[in-house]
């Protein structure tokens, strides 16, 4: 198994980048299509400057998501994405102030986001692999 993983390391890293970002690309496209709805949602969460928050979300999910799929600056952008996911989780899934079904649903979303953050941290470690538009030399 170890040999198979090592032989296919670069393809597996590419697959991980693509699969992880599909969620964000779709979400970012949806946010772009209903930008004012996102602004309203962020305002309801008491996010300061919800227009800026919505713009950051679109740029991160669509722009940075696409750049990560392409394999450009994977290590620093994956780390930036970890911070984005953590902030989004704290703002959007504050399960600790909820009860019942809302608490359960938001706890699950929060934990899902922590799993995504862990995968992004692994991308910080692995980098882009061989299949990247622009590869770093390390």
C-alpha atoms as an extended CHARMM CRD file, in Angstrom:
* protein
*
       138  EXT
         1         1  UNK       CA              0.0000000000        0.0000000000        0.0000000000  PROA      1               0.0000000000
         2         2  UNK       CA              2.7890000000        2.4350000000        0.8950000000  PROA      2               0.0000000000
         3         3  UNK       CA              4.4260000000        1.9080000000       -2.5020000000  PROA      3               0.0000000000
         4         4  UNK       CA              1.1420000000        2.4800000000       -4.3230000000  PROA      4               0.0000000000
         5         5  UNK       CA              0.5450000000        5.7020000000       -2.3910000000  PROA      5               0.0000000000
         6         6  UNK       CA              4.0760000000        6.9360000000       -3.0790000000  PROA      6               0.0000000000
         7         7  UNK       CA              3.8410000000        6.0460000000       -6.7960000000  PROA      7               0.0000000000
         8         8  UNK       CA              0.5470000000        7.9300000000       -7.0560000000  PROA      8               0.0000000000
         9         9  UNK       CA              1.3920000000       10.7230000000       -4.5980000000  PROA      9               0.0000000000
        10        10  UNK       CA              1.0950000000       13.6040000000       -7.0630000000  PROA      10              0.0000000000
        11        11  UNK       CA             -2.1640000000       12.3420000000       -8.5420000000  PROA      11              0.0000000000
        12        12  UNK       CA             -3.6130000000       11.8710000000       -5.0570000000  PROA      12              0.0000000000
        13        13  UNK       CA             -2.6280000000       15.4240000000       -4.0850000000  PROA      13              0.0000000000
        14        14  UNK       CA             -4.3110000000       16.7300000000       -7.2410000000  PROA      14              0.0000000000
        15        15  UNK       CA             -7.4260000000       14.6770000000       -6.5180000000  PROA      15              0.0000000000
        16        16  UNK       CA             -7.5170000000       16.0110000000       -2.9480000000  PROA      16              0.0000000000
        17        17  UNK       CA             -7.1860000000       19.6210000000       -4.1610000000  PROA      17              0.0000000000
        18        18  UNK       CA             -9.9790000000       19.2200000000       -6.7050000000  PROA      18              0.0000000000
        19        19  UNK       CA            -12.4030000000       17.3330000000       -4.4670000000  PROA      19              0.0000000000
        20        20  UNK       CA            -11.8440000000       19.6670000000       -1.5170000000  PROA      20              0.0000000000
        21        21  UNK       CA            -12.4290000000       22.7710000000       -3.6170000000  PROA      21              0.0000000000
        22        22  UNK       CA            -15.5340000000       21.5540000000       -5.5140000000  PROA      22              0.0000000000
        23        23  UNK       CA            -17.6390000000       22.3970000000       -2.4530000000  PROA      23              0.0000000000
        24        24  UNK       CA            -16.1960000000       25.9020000000       -2.2500000000  PROA      24              0.0000000000
        25        25  UNK       CA            -16.3770000000       26.5910000000       -5.9830000000  PROA      25              0.0000000000
        26        26  UNK       CA            -20.0630000000       25.6590000000       -6.0200000000  PROA      26              0.0000000000
        27        27  UNK       CA            -20.7160000000       27.6720000000       -2.8660000000  PROA      27              0.0000000000
        28        28  UNK       CA            -18.8220000000       30.6880000000       -4.1950000000  PROA      28              0.0000000000
        29        29  UNK       CA            -20.7580000000       30.5760000000       -7.4670000000  PROA      29              0.0000000000
        30        30  UNK       CA            -24.0000000000       30.5050000000       -5.4970000000  PROA      30              0.0000000000
        31        31  UNK       CA            -22.8650000000       33.4620000000       -3.4030000000  PROA      31              0.0000000000
        32        32  UNK       CA            -21.9780000000       35.4080000000       -6.5340000000  PROA      32              0.0000000000
        33        33  UNK       CA            -25.3950000000       34.6730000000       -8.0430000000  PROA      33              0.0000000000
        34        34  UNK       CA            -27.2030000000       35.8730000000       -4.8830000000  PROA      34              0.0000000000
        35        35  UNK       CA            -24.7410000000       38.3980000000       -3.5090000000  PROA      35              0.0000000000
        36        36  UNK       CA            -27.3770000000       40.5630000000       -1.8120000000  PROA      36              0.0000000000
        37        37  UNK       CA            -28.8550000000       37.4890000000       -0.1390000000  PROA      37              0.0000000000
        38        38  UNK       CA            -25.4180000000       36.6560000000        1.2700000000  PROA      38              0.0000000000
        39        39  UNK       CA            -25.0250000000       40.2350000000        2.4920000000  PROA      39              0.0000000000
        40        40  UNK       CA            -28.4060000000       39.9590000000        4.2300000000  PROA      40              0.0000000000
        41        41  UNK       CA            -27.4730000000       36.6270000000        5.7980000000  PROA      41              0.0000000000
        42        42  UNK       CA            -24.1660000000       37.9930000000        7.0960000000  PROA      42              0.0000000000
        43        43  UNK       CA            -25.9750000000       41.0620000000        8.4520000000  PROA      43              0.0000000000
        44        44  UNK       CA            -28.3550000000       38.7320000000       10.3220000000  PROA      44              0.0000000000
        45        45  UNK       CA            -25.2910000000       37.1250000000       11.9330000000  PROA      45              0.0000000000
        46        46  UNK       CA            -24.1140000000       40.6100000000       12.9870000000  PROA      46              0.0000000000
        47        47  UNK       CA            -20.9980000000       40.3830000000       10.8370000000  PROA      47              0.0000000000
        48        48  UNK       CA            -19.3860000000       43.8250000000       10.7330000000  PROA      48              0.0000000000
        49        49  UNK       CA            -19.4580000000       45.2440000000        7.1780000000  PROA      49              0.0000000000
        50        50  UNK       CA            -21.4620000000       42.3740000000        5.6650000000  PROA      50              0.0000000000
        51        51  UNK       CA            -20.8020000000       43.6090000000        2.1020000000  PROA      51              0.0000000000
        52        52  UNK       CA            -17.0730000000       43.1830000000        2.6690000000  PROA      52              0.0000000000
        53        53  UNK       CA            -17.6430000000       39.7810000000        4.2750000000  PROA      53              0.0000000000
        54        54  UNK       CA            -19.6940000000       38.6420000000        1.2790000000  PROA      54              0.0000000000
        55        55  UNK       CA            -17.0230000000       39.8910000000       -1.1390000000  PROA      55              0.0000000000
        56        56  UNK       CA            -14.2820000000       38.1090000000        0.8250000000  PROA      56              0.0000000000
        57        57  UNK       CA            -16.3340000000       34.9020000000        0.7840000000  PROA      57              0.0000000000
        58        58  UNK       CA            -16.7940000000       35.0680000000       -3.0040000000  PROA      58              0.0000000000
        59        59  UNK       CA            -13.1090000000       35.8250000000       -3.6110000000  PROA      59              0.0000000000
        60        60  UNK       CA            -11.9740000000       33.0470000000       -1.2870000000  PROA      60              0.0000000000
        61        61  UNK       CA            -14.4180000000       30.4170000000       -2.4850000000  PROA      61              0.0000000000
        62        62  UNK       CA            -14.3040000000       31.1350000000       -6.2120000000  PROA      62              0.0000000000
        63        63  UNK       CA            -10.9700000000       32.8640000000       -6.7390000000  PROA      63              0.0000000000
        64        64  UNK       CA             -8.6840000000       31.1910000000       -4.2380000000  PROA      64              0.0000000000
        65        65  UNK       CA            -10.5440000000       27.8970000000       -4.6710000000  PROA      65              0.0000000000
        66        66  UNK       CA             -9.7860000000       27.9110000000       -8.4030000000  PROA      66              0.0000000000
        67        67  UNK       CA             -6.1690000000       28.9110000000       -7.8230000000  PROA      67              0.0000000000
        68        68  UNK       CA             -5.7530000000       25.9950000000       -5.3920000000  PROA      68              0.0000000000
        69        69  UNK       CA             -7.2380000000       23.5760000000       -7.9370000000  PROA      69              0.0000000000
        70        70  UNK       CA             -4.7030000000       24.8650000000      -10.4610000000  PROA      70              0.0000000000
        71        71  UNK       CA             -1.9170000000       24.3020000000       -7.9410000000  PROA      71              0.0000000000
        72        72  UNK       CA             -0.6590000000       27.8740000000       -7.6740000000  PROA      72              0.0000000000
        73        73  UNK       CA              0.8900000000       28.9720000000       -4.3390000000  PROA      73              0.0000000000
        74        74  UNK       CA             -0.7560000000       25.9970000000       -2.6130000000  PROA      74              0.0000000000
        75        75  UNK       CA              1.0560000000       26.1970000000        0.7150000000  PROA      75              0.0000000000
        76        76  UNK       CA              0.3680000000       29.8510000000        1.6110000000  PROA      76              0.0000000000
        77        77  UNK       CA             -3.1170000000       29.8550000000        0.0810000000  PROA      77              0.0000000000
        78        78  UNK       CA             -4.1060000000       26.6460000000        1.8740000000  PROA      78              0.0000000000
        79        79  UNK       CA             -3.0220000000       28.2540000000        5.1390000000  PROA      79              0.0000000000
        80        80  UNK       CA             -5.0360000000       31.3810000000        4.3110000000  PROA      80              0.0000000000
        81        81  UNK       CA             -7.9760000000       29.1140000000        3.5130000000  PROA      81              0.0000000000
        82        82  UNK       CA             -7.6560000000       27.4570000000        6.9380000000  PROA      82              0.0000000000
        83        83  UNK       CA             -8.1390000000       30.8830000000        8.5300000000  PROA      83              0.0000000000
        84        84  UNK       CA            -11.1260000000       31.5820000000        6.2690000000  PROA      84              0.0000000000
        85        85  UNK       CA            -12.7440000000       28.2450000000        7.1570000000  PROA      85              0.0000000000
        86        86  UNK       CA            -12.1450000000       28.7940000000       10.8740000000  PROA      86              0.0000000000
        87        87  UNK       CA            -13.6150000000       32.3170000000       10.7690000000  PROA      87              0.0000000000
        88        88  UNK       CA            -16.5950000000       31.1430000000        8.7000000000  PROA      88              0.0000000000
        89        89  UNK       CA            -17.2050000000       28.3090000000       11.1410000000  PROA      89              0.0000000000
        90        90  UNK       CA            -17.1570000000       30.5410000000       14.2070000000  PROA      90              0.0000000000
        91        91  UNK       CA            -19.4090000000       33.1520000000       12.5770000000  PROA      91              0.0000000000
        92        92  UNK       CA            -21.7860000000       30.8520000000       10.7210000000  PROA      92              0.0000000000
        93        93  UNK       CA            -22.0870000000       27.7830000000       12.9330000000  PROA      93              0.0000000000
        94        94  UNK       CA            -22.0490000000       29.0690000000       16.5160000000  PROA      94              0.0000000000
        95        95  UNK       CA            -23.5760000000       25.8490000000       17.8820000000  PROA      95              0.0000000000
        96        96  UNK       CA            -22.5000000000       26.7120000000       21.4410000000  PROA      96              0.0000000000
        97        97  UNK       CA            -25.3200000000       29.2830000000       21.6510000000  PROA      97              0.0000000000
        98        98  UNK       CA            -28.0290000000       26.9880000000       20.2700000000  PROA      98              0.0000000000
        99        99  UNK       CA            -30.2410000000       24.1720000000       21.4790000000  PROA      99              0.0000000000
       100       100  UNK       CA            -31.9630000000       21.1240000000       20.0410000000  PROA      100             0.0000000000
       101       101  UNK       CA            -31.9450000000       20.4310000000       16.3060000000  PROA      101             0.0000000000
       102       102  UNK       CA            -30.2780000000       23.7630000000       15.4610000000  PROA      102             0.0000000000
       103       103  UNK       CA            -27.4060000000       22.9340000000       17.8160000000  PROA      103             0.0000000000
       104       104  UNK       CA            -27.0040000000       19.4340000000       16.3680000000  PROA      104             0.0000000000
       105       105  UNK       CA            -27.0660000000       20.6610000000       12.7480000000  PROA      105             0.0000000000
       106       106  UNK       CA            -24.6070000000       23.4920000000       13.3780000000  PROA      106             0.0000000000
       107       107  UNK       CA            -22.2890000000       21.2830000000       15.4320000000  PROA      107             0.0000000000
       108       108  UNK       CA            -22.1580000000       18.8740000000       12.5010000000  PROA      108             0.0000000000
       109       109  UNK       CA            -21.3930000000       21.7100000000       10.0460000000  PROA      109             0.0000000000
       110       110  UNK       CA            -18.7450000000       23.0840000000       12.4060000000  PROA      110             0.0000000000
       111       111  UNK       CA            -17.0650000000       19.6730000000       12.7020000000  PROA      111             0.0000000000
       112       112  UNK       CA            -17.2400000000       19.2000000000        8.9170000000  PROA      112             0.0000000000
       113       113  UNK       CA            -15.4570000000       22.5130000000        8.5240000000  PROA      113             0.0000000000
       114       114  UNK       CA            -12.7910000000       21.4370000000       11.0280000000  PROA      114             0.0000000000
       115       115  UNK       CA            -12.2150000000       18.3340000000        8.8840000000  PROA      115             0.0000000000
       116       116  UNK       CA            -11.8270000000       20.5400000000        5.8170000000  PROA      116             0.0000000000
       117       117  UNK       CA             -9.3770000000       22.7540000000        7.7280000000  PROA      117             0.0000000000
       118       118  UNK       CA             -7.3700000000       19.6240000000        8.5920000000  PROA      118             0.0000000000
       119       119  UNK       CA             -7.2420000000       18.6530000000        4.9090000000  PROA      119             0.0000000000
       120       120  UNK       CA             -6.0850000000       22.1620000000        4.0460000000  PROA      120             0.0000000000
       121       121  UNK       CA             -3.3240000000       21.8590000000        6.6590000000  PROA      121             0.0000000000
       122       122  UNK       CA             -2.2010000000       18.6810000000        4.8960000000  PROA      122             0.0000000000
       123       123  UNK       CA             -2.0080000000       20.6850000000        1.6590000000  PROA      123             0.0000000000
       124       124  UNK       CA              0.2610000000       23.1170000000        3.5250000000  PROA      124             0.0000000000
       125       125  UNK       CA              2.5410000000       20.1640000000        4.2350000000  PROA      125             0.0000000000
       126       126  UNK       CA              2.4210000000       18.4850000000        0.8110000000  PROA      126             0.0000000000
       127       127  UNK       CA              2.2810000000       21.5270000000       -1.4380000000  PROA      127             0.0000000000
       128       128  UNK       CA              0.8910000000       21.1880000000       -4.9380000000  PROA      128             0.0000000000
       129       129  UNK       CA              2.6340000000       18.0110000000       -5.9980000000  PROA      129             0.0000000000
       130       130  UNK       CA              3.8160000000       17.6040000000       -9.5780000000  PROA      130             0.0000000000
       131       131  UNK       CA              0.4610000000       18.4450000000      -11.2030000000  PROA      131             0.0000000000
       132       132  UNK       CA              0.3030000000       22.1920000000      -10.8630000000  PROA      132             0.0000000000
       133       133  UNK       CA              0.1550000000       25.1760000000      -13.1550000000  PROA      133             0.0000000000
       134       134  UNK       CA              3.0740000000       26.7550000000      -11.2940000000  PROA      134             0.0000000000
       135       135  UNK       CA              5.1270000000       24.5780000000       -8.9540000000  PROA      135             0.0000000000
       136       136  UNK       CA              7.4380000000       25.8280000000       -6.2620000000  PROA      136             0.0000000000
       137       137  UNK       CA             10.9620000000       24.4810000000       -6.2670000000  PROA      137             0.0000000000
       138       138  UNK       CA             10.7460000000       22.8540000000       -2.8140000000  PROA      138             0.0000000000
